[in-house]
Amino acid sequence: MKKVYLGMTADIIHPGIINIITEGAKLGELTVGLLTDSAIASHKRLPHLDYEQRKQVVENIKGVSEVVPQEDWSYVPNLKKYKPDIIIHGDDWKIGALSKIREDVYKTMEELGGEVVEIPYTKGFESSALAEQVSSIGTTPEIRMKTLRRLLQVKPVIRILEAHSGLSGLIIENIEVQKDDGIHSFDGMWSSSLTDSTCKGKPDIEAVDLTTRLQDLTNILECTTKPIIFDGDTGGKPEHFIFTVRTLERNGVSAVIVEDKVGLKKNSLFGTAAKQELATIEEFCHKISEGKKAQVTKDFMIIARLESLIAGKDVDDALMRAKAYVSAGADGVMIHSKEKTGLDIKEFCQRFRMEYKNIPIVVVPTTYNQFTETELHQWGANIIIYANHMLRASYPAMYKVAQMILENERSLEVNDLCMPIKQILELIPGTK
């Protein structure tokens, strides 16, 4: 029998998928190259089901002889490895983002002396559209919480953007940019204490209790599905931190970041922050370990934020603390600095990564934003948080509109600065 190859994600099985498998099995012994989570996540949103779950489904579809992993978005590496006589694909790849993939496949199969068979696209079933419909239904706290750990396993860099409202969360949930290497989007959201308190017109001094924070966080949770990292400030007393961990975990938050400072909070970007007293290593390690013991699942993450560089200490101090916090159970570390050069962050990341290959490093390049995500990852960073940009962008836009209305004594001049009401309403799920 001829060897037939079919590459697929198989996140959602619909009649179109069954049809192409059936047609492929008619041509010979069908091997399905199932794209791994990392192959998918590098070009589009992480699949709802993980690789092993998808493999189990595909293996039990009639006509499939074997399922092998496809580690790359491109079919070429597997074609060269398995040397099939035929590769089949739906004819929908003739135009759009997959057209380049199609060209490479034809060239490779010509070199191998094989054949490309294009199966007519099954009308009425489109995987991406179906995935969007599934996402519009929402998610569960358990699924959302697990997603951050899944992303860390399959993506080199996780891109997180600050959300301070349901509307900003919807933007993060849906915005995409098509680039040569695939679709770029945000992987999750950062619930910032700074932007939350600023939205309320209050100072960022950790005076707002968790219940009040959760009221606004719920607005984001109810209309989004992507993972959320929660800014836990200092975490309070260990007894309070235990309550925070359990509450966040129950609501489906993926991680909390707590900083090793004590006393009344001072924002790290102000000069007075250098006077902030650091917690002793022993007391912060105790807080971390108590938080880890309070967890119900293995999926929730506690990330230790290191304030050594903010407080005027050196990289050696930050590394000493980071090692102790990891030993105490921290699932990752966040290194913070207000230096514009970023050299202290780079040194920390490189030195920490030499000893800890798999512990996530979180960076917040607010002041050293001249470095790209690729460069930060080369230092060793896994998670990049854009911590306050959505709020910072909204204030000048609103101020400008208010100012122009006052100047012109009407709103005509601000039309170009405002979205049409209809377009605003279309953003909200269930409005149409």
Secondary structure as UniProt FT lines:
FT   STRAND          3..8
FT   HELIX           15..27
FT   STRAND          29..35
FT   HELIX           37..41
FT   TURN            42..43
FT   HELIX           51..59
FT   TURN            62..63
FT   STRAND          64..70
FT   HELIX           76..82
FT   STRAND          86..90
FT   HELIX           91..94
FT   TURN            97..98
FT   HELIX           99..112
FT   STRAND          115..119
FT   TURN            123..124
FT   HELIX           127..137
FT   HELIX           141..154
FT   STRAND          158..162
FT   HELIX           166..174
FT   STRAND          176..179
FT   TURN            180..181
FT   STRAND          182..185
FT   STRAND          188..191
FT   HELIX           193..199
FT   TURN            200..201
FT   HELIX           210..221
FT   TURN            222..223
FT   STRAND          228..231
FT   TURN            233..234
FT   HELIX           238..251
FT   STRAND          255..259
FT   TURN            268..269
FT   HELIX           271..275
FT   HELIX           281..294
FT   STRAND          301..306
FT   TURN            308..312
FT   HELIX           315..327
FT   TURN            328..329
FT   STRAND          332..335
FT   HELIX           343..355
FT   STRAND          361..363
FT   TURN            369..370
FT   HELIX           373..379
FT   STRAND          383..386
FT   HELIX           389..408
FT   HELIX           412..417
FT   HELIX           421..427
FT   TURN            429..430
//
